[in-house]
């Protein structure tokens, strides 16, 4: 049977944006934000949930400006 435990690992918050290591080149004309929402917190105070619908939400933000990309992770 497949091991899916890695899918239920809690994501740590990253309030200060980190500059991503980009392989290749991002076109200079491509600027903006990409926001993704998904499960990310599975270890709650006294329990550990085991279903994606039970985890707390996390927002991932990728910001592209002048060929560079920053990433931040925020818990809701």
PDB file of N, CA, C and O in Angstrom, chain B, residues numbered from 101:
ATOM      1  N   UNK B 101       0.842  -1.182   0.000  1.00  0.00           N
ATOM      2  CA  UNK B 101       0.000   0.000   0.000  1.00  0.00           C
ATOM      3  C   UNK B 101       0.887   1.246   0.000  1.00  0.00           C
ATOM      4  O   UNK B 101       1.945   1.265   0.629  1.00  0.00           O
ATOM      5  N   UNK B 102       0.449   2.276  -0.706  1.00  0.00           N
ATOM      6  CA  UNK B 102       1.226   3.514  -0.832  1.00  0.00           C
ATOM      7  C   UNK B 102       1.235   4.291   0.482  1.00  0.00           C
ATOM      8  O   UNK B 102       0.274   4.245   1.250  1.00  0.00           O
ATOM      9  N   UNK B 103       2.323   5.000   0.728  1.00  0.00           N
ATOM     10  CA  UNK B 103       2.462   5.821   1.926  1.00  0.00           C
ATOM     11  C   UNK B 103       2.125   7.270   1.579  1.00  0.00           C
ATOM     12  O   UNK B 103       2.872   7.926   0.855  1.00  0.00           O
ATOM     13  N   UNK B 104       1.010   7.764   2.092  1.00  0.00           N
ATOM     14  CA  UNK B 104       0.554   9.119   1.810  1.00  0.00           C
ATOM     15  C   UNK B 104       0.784  10.062   2.992  1.00  0.00           C
ATOM     16  O   UNK B 104       0.225  11.160   3.004  1.00  0.00           O
ATOM     17  N   UNK B 105       1.576   9.676   3.970  1.00  0.00           N
ATOM     18  CA  UNK B 105       1.762  10.480   5.177  1.00  0.00           C
ATOM     19  C   UNK B 105       2.357  11.856   4.869  1.00  0.00           C
ATOM     20  O   UNK B 105       2.089  12.814   5.594  1.00  0.00           O
ATOM     21  N   UNK B 106       3.155  11.968   3.812  1.00  0.00           N
ATOM     22  CA  UNK B 106       3.736  13.256   3.449  1.00  0.00           C
ATOM     23  C   UNK B 106       2.704  14.297   3.039  1.00  0.00           C
ATOM     24  O   UNK B 106       2.976  15.496   3.101  1.00  0.00           O
ATOM     25  N   UNK B 107       1.526  13.851   2.622  1.00  0.00           N
ATOM     26  CA  UNK B 107       0.465  14.772   2.226  1.00  0.00           C
ATOM     27  C   UNK B 107      -0.181  15.453   3.417  1.00  0.00           C
ATOM     28  O   UNK B 107      -0.908  16.433   3.249  1.00  0.00           O
ATOM     29  N   UNK B 108       0.071  14.949   4.619  1.00  0.00           N
ATOM     30  CA  UNK B 108      -0.554  15.481   5.826  1.00  0.00           C
ATOM     31  C   UNK B 108       0.469  16.096   6.765  1.00  0.00           C
ATOM     32  O   UNK B 108       0.277  16.107   7.981  1.00  0.00           O
ATOM     33  N   UNK B 109       1.540  16.601   6.211  1.00  0.00           N
ATOM     34  CA  UNK B 109       2.575  17.274   6.988  1.00  0.00           C
ATOM     35  C   UNK B 109       2.200  18.753   7.085  1.00  0.00           C
ATOM     36  O   UNK B 109       1.890  19.375   6.068  1.00  0.00           O
ATOM     37  N   UNK B 110       2.222  19.320   8.280  1.00  0.00           N
ATOM     38  CA  UNK B 110       1.865  20.726   8.461  1.00  0.00           C
ATOM     39  C   UNK B 110       2.893  21.636   7.808  1.00  0.00           C
ATOM     40  O   UNK B 110       4.089  21.345   7.803  1.00  0.00           O
ATOM     41  N   UNK B 111       2.408  22.743   7.259  1.00  0.00           N
ATOM     42  CA  UNK B 111       3.247  23.742   6.608  1.00  0.00           C
ATOM     43  C   UNK B 111       3.586  24.832   7.615  1.00  0.00           C
ATOM     44  O   UNK B 111       2.709  25.305   8.338  1.00  0.00           O
ATOM     45  N   UNK B 112       4.838  25.230   7.664  1.00  0.00           N
ATOM     46  CA  UNK B 112       5.254  26.311   8.556  1.00  0.00           C
ATOM     47  C   UNK B 112       4.969  27.661   7.906  1.00  0.00           C
ATOM     48  O   UNK B 112       5.118  27.822   6.695  1.00  0.00           O
ATOM     49  N   UNK B 113       4.558  28.625   8.724  1.00  0.00           N
ATOM     50  CA  UNK B 113       4.281  29.963   8.219  1.00  0.00           C
ATOM     51  C   UNK B 113       5.586  30.662   7.844  1.00  0.00           C
ATOM     52  O   UNK B 113       6.603  30.515   8.522  1.00  0.00           O
ATOM     53  N   UNK B 114       5.536  31.420   6.759  1.00  0.00           N
ATOM     54  CA  UNK B 114       6.693  32.191   6.286  1.00  0.00           C
ATOM     55  C   UNK B 114       6.209  33.616   6.060  1.00  0.00           C
ATOM     56  O   UNK B 114       5.884  33.998   4.936  1.00  0.00           O
ATOM     57  N   UNK B 115       6.162  34.413   7.152  1.00  0.00           N
ATOM     58  CA  UNK B 115       5.606  35.765   7.081  1.00  0.00           C
ATOM     59  C   UNK B 115       6.493  36.705   6.258  1.00  0.00           C
ATOM     60  O   UNK B 115       5.981  37.540   5.512  1.00  0.00           O
ATOM     61  N   UNK B 116       7.812  36.575   6.389  1.00  0.00           N
ATOM     62  CA  UNK B 116       8.731  37.384   5.597  1.00  0.00           C
ATOM     63  C   UNK B 116       8.984  36.669   4.274  1.00  0.00           C
ATOM     64  O   UNK B 116       9.479  35.542   4.269  1.00  0.00           O
ATOM     65  N   UNK B 117       8.653  37.305   3.156  1.00  0.00           N
ATOM     66  CA  UNK B 117       8.823  36.633   1.858  1.00  0.00           C
ATOM     67  C   UNK B 117      10.266  36.188   1.612  1.00  0.00           C
ATOM     68  O   UNK B 117      11.218  36.894   1.947  1.00  0.00           O
ATOM     69  N   UNK B 118      10.399  35.018   1.029  1.00  0.00           N
ATOM     70  CA  UNK B 118      11.696  34.483   0.641  1.00  0.00           C
ATOM     71  C   UNK B 118      11.853  34.594  -0.864  1.00  0.00           C
ATOM     72  O   UNK B 118      10.892  34.384  -1.605  1.00  0.00           O
ATOM     73  N   UNK B 119      13.052  34.923  -1.324  1.00  0.00           N
ATOM     74  CA  UNK B 119      13.281  34.955  -2.764  1.00  0.00           C
ATOM     75  C   UNK B 119      13.504  33.526  -3.248  1.00  0.00           C
ATOM     76  O   UNK B 119      14.357  32.809  -2.724  1.00  0.00           O
ATOM     77  N   UNK B 120      12.746  33.129  -4.231  1.00  0.00           N
ATOM     78  CA  UNK B 120      12.816  31.771  -4.767  1.00  0.00           C
ATOM     79  C   UNK B 120      14.000  31.618  -5.710  1.00  0.00           C
ATOM     80  O   UNK B 120      14.389  32.563  -6.396  1.00  0.00           O
ATOM     81  N   UNK B 121      14.564  30.423  -5.736  1.00  0.00           N
ATOM     82  CA  UNK B 121      15.597  30.096  -6.718  1.00  0.00           C
ATOM     83  C   UNK B 121      14.890  29.676  -7.997  1.00  0.00           C
ATOM     84  O   UNK B 121      14.207  28.652  -8.023  1.00  0.00           O
ATOM     85  N   UNK B 122      15.047  30.453  -9.047  1.00  0.00           N
ATOM     86  CA  UNK B 122      14.359  30.200 -10.308  1.00  0.00           C
ATOM     87  C   UNK B 122      15.343  29.594 -11.295  1.00  0.00           C
ATOM     88  O   UNK B 122      16.424  30.136 -11.527  1.00  0.00           O
ATOM     89  N   UNK B 123      14.955  28.459 -11.874  1.00  0.00           N
ATOM     90  CA  UNK B 123      15.761  27.850 -12.938  1.00  0.00           C
ATOM     91  C   UNK B 123      15.247  28.398 -14.260  1.00  0.00           C
ATOM     92  O   UNK B 123      14.051  28.322 -14.545  1.00  0.00           O
ATOM     93  N   UNK B 124      16.129  28.939 -15.054  1.00  0.00           N
ATOM     94  CA  UNK B 124      15.710  29.534 -16.317  1.00  0.00           C
ATOM     95  C   UNK B 124      15.433  31.017 -16.132  1.00  0.00           C
ATOM     96  O   UNK B 124      15.890  31.628 -15.167  1.00  0.00           O
ATOM     97  N   UNK B 125      14.688  31.586 -17.055  1.00  0.00           N
ATOM     98  CA  UNK B 125      14.395  33.014 -17.025  1.00  0.00           C
ATOM     99  C   UNK B 125      12.896  33.260 -16.979  1.00  0.00           C
ATOM    100  O   UNK B 125      12.120  32.582 -17.653  1.00  0.00           O
ATOM    101  N   UNK B 126      12.502  34.234 -16.181  1.00  0.00           N
ATOM    102  CA  UNK B 126      11.113  34.694 -16.168  1.00  0.00           C
ATOM    103  C   UNK B 126      11.062  35.897 -17.098  1.00  0.00           C
ATOM    104  O   UNK B 126      11.866  36.816 -16.948  1.00  0.00           O
ATOM    105  N   UNK B 127      10.141  35.917 -18.052  1.00  0.00           N
ATOM    106  CA  UNK B 127      10.068  37.057 -18.976  1.00  0.00           C
ATOM    107  C   UNK B 127       9.863  38.377 -18.223  1.00  0.00           C
ATOM    108  O   UNK B 127       9.119  38.423 -17.243  1.00  0.00           O
ATOM    109  N   UNK B 128      10.514  39.436 -18.675  1.00  0.00           N
ATOM    110  CA  UNK B 128      10.418  40.744 -18.014  1.00  0.00           C
ATOM    111  C   UNK B 128       8.986  41.289 -17.994  1.00  0.00           C
ATOM    112  O   UNK B 128       8.629  42.049 -17.095  1.00  0.00           O
ATOM    113  N   UNK B 129       8.170  40.908 -18.972  1.00  0.00           N
ATOM    114  CA  UNK B 129       6.810  41.420 -19.036  1.00  0.00           C
ATOM    115  C   UNK B 129       5.873  40.716 -18.048  1.00  0.00           C
ATOM    116  O   UNK B 129       4.757  41.178 -17.810  1.00  0.00           O
ATOM    117  N   UNK B 130       6.329  39.601 -17.477  1.00  0.00           N
ATOM    118  CA  UNK B 130       5.475  38.834 -16.558  1.00  0.00           C
ATOM    119  C   UNK B 130       5.662  39.360 -15.139  1.00  0.00           C
ATOM    120  O   UNK B 130       6.681  39.097 -14.501  1.00  0.00           O
ATOM    121  N   UNK B 131       4.682  40.099 -14.657  1.00  0.00           N
ATOM    122  CA  UNK B 131       4.685  40.656 -13.313  1.00  0.00           C
ATOM    123  C   UNK B 131       3.321  40.437 -12.692  1.00  0.00           C
ATOM    124  O   UNK B 131       2.305  40.515 -13.383  1.00  0.00           O
ATOM    125  N   UNK B 132       3.286  40.163 -11.390  1.00  0.00           N
ATOM    126  CA  UNK B 132       2.007  40.015 -10.706  1.00  0.00           C
ATOM    127  C   UNK B 132       2.094  39.030  -9.564  1.00  0.00           C
ATOM    128  O   UNK B 132       3.172  38.556  -9.204  1.00  0.00           O
ATOM    129  N   UNK B 133       0.927  38.729  -8.999  1.00  0.00           N
ATOM    130  CA  UNK B 133       0.823  37.828  -7.857  1.00  0.00           C
ATOM    131  C   UNK B 133       0.014  36.599  -8.232  1.00  0.00           C
ATOM    132  O   UNK B 133      -0.954  36.683  -8.988  1.00  0.00           O
ATOM    133  N   UNK B 134       0.422  35.455  -7.694  1.00  0.00           N
ATOM    134  CA  UNK B 134      -0.331  34.207  -7.820  1.00  0.00           C
ATOM    135  C   UNK B 134      -0.603  33.750  -6.397  1.00  0.00           C
ATOM    136  O   UNK B 134       0.325  33.559  -5.612  1.00  0.00           O
ATOM    137  N   UNK B 135      -1.884  33.575  -6.063  1.00  0.00           N
ATOM    138  CA  UNK B 135      -2.272  33.186  -4.710  1.00  0.00           C
ATOM    139  C   UNK B 135      -2.946  31.830  -4.770  1.00  0.00           C
ATOM    140  O   UNK B 135      -3.826  31.593  -5.598  1.00  0.00           O
ATOM    141  N   UNK B 136      -2.526  30.944  -3.883  1.00  0.00           N
ATOM    142  CA  UNK B 136      -3.077  29.587  -3.824  1.00  0.00           C
ATOM    143  C   UNK B 136      -3.538  29.324  -2.407  1.00  0.00           C
ATOM    144  O   UNK B 136      -2.828  29.643  -1.454  1.00  0.00           O
ATOM    145  N   UNK B 137      -4.712  28.751  -2.258  1.00  0.00           N
ATOM    146  CA  UNK B 137      -5.269  28.415  -0.953  1.00  0.00           C
ATOM    147  C   UNK B 137      -5.416  26.906  -0.862  1.00  0.00           C
ATOM    148  O   UNK B 137      -5.876  26.267  -1.809  1.00  0.00           O
ATOM    149  N   UNK B 138      -5.030  26.335   0.263  1.00  0.00           N
ATOM    150  CA  UNK B 138      -5.155  24.890   0.419  1.00  0.00           C
ATOM    151  C   UNK B 138      -4.958  24.478   1.861  1.00  0.00           C
ATOM    152  O   UNK B 138      -4.699  25.320   2.721  1.00  0.00           O
ATOM    153  N   UNK B 139      -5.080  23.183   2.134  1.00  0.00           N
ATOM    154  CA  UNK B 139      -4.858  22.705   3.500  1.00  0.00           C
ATOM    155  C   UNK B 139      -3.374  22.778   3.833  1.00  0.00           C
ATOM    156  O   UNK B 139      -2.525  22.576   2.965  1.00  0.00           O
ATOM    157  N   UNK B 140      -3.066  23.066   5.091  1.00  0.00           N
ATOM    158  CA  UNK B 140      -1.659  23.158   5.421  1.00  0.00           C
ATOM    159  C   UNK B 140      -1.330  22.952   6.878  1.00  0.00           C
ATOM    160  O   UNK B 140      -0.161  22.795   7.229  1.00  0.00           O
ATOM    161  N   UNK B 141      -2.335  22.948   7.741  1.00  0.00           N
ATOM    162  CA  UNK B 141      -2.087  22.763   9.167  1.00  0.00           C
ATOM    163  C   UNK B 141      -2.886  21.554   9.644  1.00  0.00           C
ATOM    164  O   UNK B 141      -4.112  21.597   9.753  1.00  0.00           O
ATOM    165  N   UNK B 142      -2.155  20.474   9.924  1.00  0.00           N
ATOM    166  CA  UNK B 142      -2.806  19.229  10.325  1.00  0.00           C
ATOM    167  C   UNK B 142      -2.554  18.873  11.788  1.00  0.00           C
ATOM    168  O   UNK B 142      -3.267  18.046  12.355  1.00  0.00           O
ATOM    169  N   UNK B 143      -1.542  19.493  12.403  1.00  0.00           N
ATOM    170  CA  UNK B 143      -1.260  19.269  13.820  1.00  0.00           C
ATOM    171  C   UNK B 143      -1.933  20.375  14.611  1.00  0.00           C
ATOM    172  O   UNK B 143      -1.386  21.470  14.743  1.00  0.00           O
ATOM    173  N   UNK B 144      -3.113  20.096  15.136  1.00  0.00           N
ATOM    174  CA  UNK B 144      -3.849  21.063  15.941  1.00  0.00           C
ATOM    175  C   UNK B 144      -3.528  20.791  17.405  1.00  0.00           C
ATOM    176  O   UNK B 144      -3.080  19.695  17.742  1.00  0.00           O
ATOM    177  N   UNK B 145      -3.744  21.748  18.261  1.00  0.00           N
ATOM    178  CA  UNK B 145      -3.270  21.710  19.646  1.00  0.00           C
ATOM    179  C   UNK B 145      -3.173  20.310  20.273  1.00  0.00           C
ATOM    180  O   UNK B 145      -2.083  19.902  20.677  1.00  0.00           O
ATOM    181  N   UNK B 146      -4.265  19.581  20.362  1.00  0.00           N
ATOM    182  CA  UNK B 146      -4.206  18.274  21.025  1.00  0.00           C
ATOM    183  C   UNK B 146      -4.515  17.102  20.102  1.00  0.00           C
ATOM    184  O   UNK B 146      -4.449  15.946  20.519  1.00  0.00           O
ATOM    185  N   UNK B 147      -4.846  17.393  18.869  1.00  0.00           N
ATOM    186  CA  UNK B 147      -5.183  16.314  17.936  1.00  0.00           C
ATOM    187  C   UNK B 147      -4.417  16.489  16.629  1.00  0.00           C
ATOM    188  O   UNK B 147      -3.930  17.576  16.316  1.00  0.00           O
ATOM    189  N   UNK B 148      -4.324  15.418  15.888  1.00  0.00           N
ATOM    190  CA  UNK B 148      -3.724  15.463  14.549  1.00  0.00           C
ATOM    191  C   UNK B 148      -4.783  14.942  13.592  1.00  0.00           C
ATOM    192  O   UNK B 148      -5.201  13.788  13.686  1.00  0.00           O
ATOM    193  N   UNK B 149      -5.217  15.797  12.666  1.00  0.00           N
ATOM    194  CA  UNK B 149      -6.265  15.390  11.732  1.00  0.00           C
ATOM    195  C   UNK B 149      -5.653  14.590  10.589  1.00  0.00           C
ATOM    196  O   UNK B 149      -4.472  14.740  10.277  1.00  0.00           O
ATOM    197  N   UNK B 150      -6.461  13.743   9.969  1.00  0.00           N
ATOM    198  CA  UNK B 150      -5.959  12.836   8.935  1.00  0.00           C
ATOM    199  C   UNK B 150      -6.770  12.918   7.642  1.00  0.00           C
ATOM    200  O   UNK B 150      -6.812  11.965   6.865  1.00  0.00           O
ATOM    201  N   UNK B 151      -7.410  14.062   7.421  1.00  0.00           N
ATOM    202  CA  UNK B 151      -8.159  14.260   6.179  1.00  0.00           C
ATOM    203  C   UNK B 151      -7.944  15.696   5.719  1.00  0.00           C
ATOM    204  O   UNK B 151      -7.941  16.608   6.546  1.00  0.00           O
ATOM    205  N   UNK B 152      -7.765  15.916   4.418  1.00  0.00           N
ATOM    206  CA  UNK B 152      -7.501  17.249   3.887  1.00  0.00           C
ATOM    207  C   UNK B 152      -8.589  18.252   4.229  1.00  0.00           C
ATOM    208  O   UNK B 152      -8.291  19.431   4.420  1.00  0.00           O
ATOM    209  N   UNK B 153      -9.835  17.825   4.311  1.00  0.00           N
ATOM    210  CA  UNK B 153     -10.927  18.745   4.608  1.00  0.00           C
ATOM    211  C   UNK B 153     -10.912  19.199   6.063  1.00  0.00           C
ATOM    212  O   UNK B 153     -11.565  20.186   6.403  1.00  0.00           O
ATOM    213  N   UNK B 154     -10.184  18.503   6.926  1.00  0.00           N
ATOM    214  CA  UNK B 154     -10.121  18.851   8.343  1.00  0.00           C
ATOM    215  C   UNK B 154      -8.958  19.776   8.684  1.00  0.00           C
ATOM    216  O   UNK B 154      -8.961  20.395   9.748  1.00  0.00           O
ATOM    217  N   UNK B 155      -7.984  19.882   7.822  1.00  0.00           N
ATOM    218  CA  UNK B 155      -6.826  20.734   8.090  1.00  0.00           C
ATOM    219  C   UNK B 155      -7.176  22.208   7.987  1.00  0.00           C
ATOM    220  O   UNK B 155      -8.098  22.584   7.263  1.00  0.00           O
ATOM    221  N   UNK B 156      -6.432  23.053   8.720  1.00  0.00           N
ATOM    222  CA  UNK B 156      -6.649  24.488   8.644  1.00  0.00           C
ATOM    223  C   UNK B 156      -6.041  25.036   7.352  1.00  0.00           C
ATOM    224  O   UNK B 156      -5.074  24.490   6.820  1.00  0.00           O
ATOM    225  N   UNK B 157      -6.627  26.118   6.867  1.00  0.00           N
ATOM    226  CA  UNK B 157      -6.220  26.677   5.578  1.00  0.00           C
ATOM    227  C   UNK B 157      -4.901  27.439   5.656  1.00  0.00           C
ATOM    228  O   UNK B 157      -4.561  28.032   6.679  1.00  0.00           O
ATOM    229  N   UNK B 158      -4.179  27.404   4.558  1.00  0.00           N
ATOM    230  CA  UNK B 158      -2.928  28.137   4.394  1.00  0.00           C
ATOM    231  C   UNK B 158      -2.970  28.837   3.038  1.00  0.00           C
ATOM    232  O   UNK B 158      -3.421  28.262   2.048  1.00  0.00           O
ATOM    233  N   UNK B 159      -2.492  30.091   3.003  1.00  0.00           N
ATOM    234  CA  UNK B 159      -2.426  30.858   1.767  1.00  0.00           C
ATOM    235  C   UNK B 159      -0.961  30.918   1.323  1.00  0.00           C
ATOM    236  O   UNK B 159      -0.083  31.315   2.089  1.00  0.00           O
ATOM    237  N   UNK B 160      -0.717  30.522   0.087  1.00  0.00           N
ATOM    238  CA  UNK B 160       0.612  30.602  -0.521  1.00  0.00           C
ATOM    239  C   UNK B 160       0.579  31.759  -1.508  1.00  0.00           C
ATOM    240  O   UNK B 160      -0.302  31.817  -2.366  1.00  0.00           O
ATOM    241  N   UNK B 161       1.533  32.685  -1.396  1.00  0.00           N
ATOM    242  CA  UNK B 161       1.575  33.826  -2.314  1.00  0.00           C
ATOM    243  C   UNK B 161       2.925  33.833  -3.030  1.00  0.00           C
ATOM    244  O   UNK B 161       3.985  33.805  -2.405  1.00  0.00           O
ATOM    245  N   UNK B 162       2.851  33.872  -4.342  1.00  0.00           N
ATOM    246  CA  UNK B 162       4.029  33.986  -5.182  1.00  0.00           C
ATOM    247  C   UNK B 162       3.954  35.338  -5.879  1.00  0.00           C
ATOM    248  O   UNK B 162       2.975  35.625  -6.568  1.00  0.00           O
ATOM    249  N   UNK B 163       4.969  36.165  -5.708  1.00  0.00           N
ATOM    250  CA  UNK B 163       4.979  37.492  -6.307  1.00  0.00           C
ATOM    251  C   UNK B 163       6.136  37.570  -7.301  1.00  0.00           C
ATOM    252  O   UNK B 163       7.293  37.334  -6.952  1.00  0.00           O
ATOM    253  N   UNK B 164       5.799  37.905  -8.544  1.00  0.00           N
ATOM    254  CA  UNK B 164       6.802  38.011  -9.600  1.00  0.00           C
ATOM    255  C   UNK B 164       6.942  39.478  -9.992  1.00  0.00           C
ATOM    256  O   UNK B 164       5.971  40.124 -10.385  1.00  0.00           O
ATOM    257  N   UNK B 165       8.178  39.997  -9.878  1.00  0.00           N
ATOM    258  CA  UNK B 165       8.471  41.382 -10.236  1.00  0.00           C
ATOM    259  C   UNK B 165       9.858  41.422 -10.866  1.00  0.00           C
ATOM    260  O   UNK B 165      10.831  40.956 -10.272  1.00  0.00           O
ATOM    261  N   UNK B 166       9.944  41.977 -12.067  1.00  0.00           N
ATOM    262  CA  UNK B 166      11.227  42.182 -12.757  1.00  0.00           C
ATOM    263  C   UNK B 166      12.076  40.913 -12.853  1.00  0.00           C
ATOM    264  O   UNK B 166      13.287  40.960 -12.633  1.00  0.00           O
ATOM    265  N   UNK B 167      11.455  39.792 -13.176  1.00  0.00           N
ATOM    266  CA  UNK B 167      12.189  38.548 -13.386  1.00  0.00           C
ATOM    267  C   UNK B 167      12.585  37.815 -12.117  1.00  0.00           C
ATOM    268  O   UNK B 167      13.305  36.820 -12.189  1.00  0.00           O
ATOM    269  N   UNK B 168      12.134  38.279 -10.949  1.00  0.00           N
ATOM    270  CA  UNK B 168      12.425  37.621  -9.676  1.00  0.00           C
ATOM    271  C   UNK B 168      11.122  37.206  -9.015  1.00  0.00           C
ATOM    272  O   UNK B 168      10.083  37.833  -9.221  1.00  0.00           O
ATOM    273  N   UNK B 169      11.184  36.131  -8.211  1.00  0.00           N
ATOM    274  CA  UNK B 169       9.972  35.632  -7.566  1.00  0.00           C
ATOM    275  C   UNK B 169      10.188  35.498  -6.068  1.00  0.00           C
ATOM    276  O   UNK B 169      11.176  34.913  -5.625  1.00  0.00           O
ATOM    277  N   UNK B 170       9.248  36.049  -5.282  1.00  0.00           N
ATOM    278  CA  UNK B 170       9.231  35.899  -3.835  1.00  0.00           C
ATOM    279  C   UNK B 170       8.053  35.022  -3.458  1.00  0.00           C
ATOM    280  O   UNK B 170       7.047  34.971  -4.165  1.00  0.00           O
ATOM    281  N   UNK B 171       8.193  34.326  -2.325  1.00  0.00           N
ATOM    282  CA  UNK B 171       7.136  33.417  -1.873  1.00  0.00           C
ATOM    283  C   UNK B 171       6.885  33.634  -0.385  1.00  0.00           C
ATOM    284  O   UNK B 171       7.823  33.791   0.397  1.00  0.00           O
ATOM    285  N   UNK B 172       5.611  33.642  -0.004  1.00  0.00           N
ATOM    286  CA  UNK B 172       5.223  33.749   1.394  1.00  0.00           C
ATOM    287  C   UNK B 172       4.139  32.727   1.702  1.00  0.00           C
ATOM    288  O   UNK B 172       3.368  32.351   0.819  1.00  0.00           O
ATOM    289  N   UNK B 173       4.076  32.275   2.954  1.00  0.00           N
ATOM    290  CA  UNK B 173       3.078  31.302   3.391  1.00  0.00           C
ATOM    291  C   UNK B 173       2.433  31.855   4.659  1.00  0.00           C
ATOM    292  O   UNK B 173       3.128  32.198   5.616  1.00  0.00           O
ATOM    293  N   UNK B 174       1.095  31.941   4.665  1.00  0.00           N
ATOM    294  CA  UNK B 174       0.374  32.498   5.801  1.00  0.00           C
ATOM    295  C   UNK B 174      -0.758  31.561   6.217  1.00  0.00           C
ATOM    296  O   UNK B 174      -1.539  31.108   5.380  1.00  0.00           O
ATOM    297  N   UNK B 175      -0.838  31.277   7.505  1.00  0.00           N
ATOM    298  CA  UNK B 175      -1.930  30.447   8.037  1.00  0.00           C
ATOM    299  C   UNK B 175      -3.155  31.321   8.253  1.00  0.00           C
ATOM    300  O   UNK B 175      -3.040  32.502   8.578  1.00  0.00           O
ATOM    301  N   UNK B 176      -4.326  30.729   8.070  1.00  0.00           N
ATOM    302  CA  UNK B 176      -5.574  31.459   8.331  1.00  0.00           C
ATOM    303  C   UNK B 176      -6.152  31.020   9.652  1.00  0.00           C
ATOM    304  O   UNK B 176      -7.204  31.514  10.060  1.00  0.00           O
TER     305      UNK B 176
END
